[in-house]
């Protein structure tokens, strides 16, 4: 008994394991497929329908209206074939397409009929994407006379509800379904609602003509055009079965927009591009366009189709640019902007004869204009012996000379220390000249060496000539002691407190290298000085 029960339990367990195994073996395939689909959706790998007409499950669709389906990306042209499109029930049709849109044109759809248009998965995007599943568009056609109004609009996919015109002569184009036998239209400035058929006056019958030229009367303003589609009643001759009229607004606008191109300064090296301050307006909206009117070179507009643009040019001279403004009705107006380009800098200044080296620690630099278009306004840089720019002056200084020290307001080092009097060493003044529009010339440079003694330390002199020694004057009241020797075992050569120089007659010194010094002190110096200068006699 127990063995039988155990066998039954074993059989039941085995059956359960087989069922579990089947489930486990089959689910991974379903899970993998689902995961793959989710990944493709997450990464936007499916071709999607973005918009279209008619809407899904629409009723009372005009059989003559075009059908269009817009996708979310550009289509692969090779995949757009008749085999990708089917109608049920079957009708004759043709098609065309743009980058992202299919346009299907049925030629003989019946009224009051349900149709299904199917786009198969063979249609692909240019990026290789495809529909997740076939796209089915279901709709039902109407049997009432219906159509659309187009006002100066050649694209039948986009009927307009309002249009602008700057001409009293307007062409009305209509499309309608096979149920229409006749239509009529009326123009009225009164804003009558579409359902107020009885209030519309002056109907004009057009039969089945697709175009209706007419003339607007009166001044600028809004006009409303009404169109009523009709069909034969029961196959007879009475045009009594008419639907409520449809309408569109026509805005007559013959007024030019207002426009001013504004004013602009001169293009220079420092301002090669200048934004415009143009203004323009119109009640019905505007578009703008900049073009060159005159000038020796090319004008660049960035961008060329914006009211506020930035202008530059590639050649010096006088220019004019035209701003053309067009409103929504096609009225245009323009304005000229005149400006000039002067991006040629003046010639660099020329320094006059400069004394260097000099004992003065308040030296003077002088220069003259380099010519060209320079206006006598200069910019300066002073460079110290370390190569640092320690002073900058861009004040409009109408001068050709500068002497140090200057006013303390201008003489401040990068370290905030005053730079006057100048320390010993090589000082360089850099000067540039501006012109009337602010172009700056190249900098001219002139260096002056400031030294406490002459000859300079390490200088070479001719012993056959008188050798003149000179030093910067010292504080009054000091005794001046000076000496010269072939080495540093100086013997006092002389003293003075009246002059700042001494001379050695010609043919006195022998060839060789000498050392000399000068001191200002109240006590007779003893021993070798700490500071002396080298002199080479050749």
Secondary structure, 3 states (H helix, E strand, C coil): CHHHHHHHHHHHHHHHHHHHHHHHHHHHHHHHHHHHHHHHHHCCCECCEEEEECCCCEEEECCCCCEEEEECCCECHHHCCHHHEEEECCCCEEEEECCCEEEEEECCCCCCCEEEEEECCCCEECCCCECCCCEEEEEEECCCCCEEEEECCCCCCCCCCEEEECCCEEEEEEEECCCCCEEEEEEECCCCCCCCHHHCCCCEEEECCCEEEEECCCCCEEEEEEEEEEECCCCCCCCCEECCCEEEEEEECCCCCEEECCCCCCECCCCCCEECCCEEECCCCEEEEEEEEECCCCEEEECCCCCCCEEEECCCEEEEEEEEEEECCCCEEEEEEEEEECCCCCCCCEECCCCCCECCCCCEEEEECCCCCEEEEEEEEEECCCCCEEEEEEEEECCCEEECCCCHHHCECCCCCECCCCCCEEEEEEEEEEECCCCECCCEEEEEEECCEECCCCEEECCCCCEEEEECCCCCCCEEEEEEECCCCCCEEEEECCCCEEEECCCCCCCEEEEEEEEEECCCCCCCCCCCEEEEEC
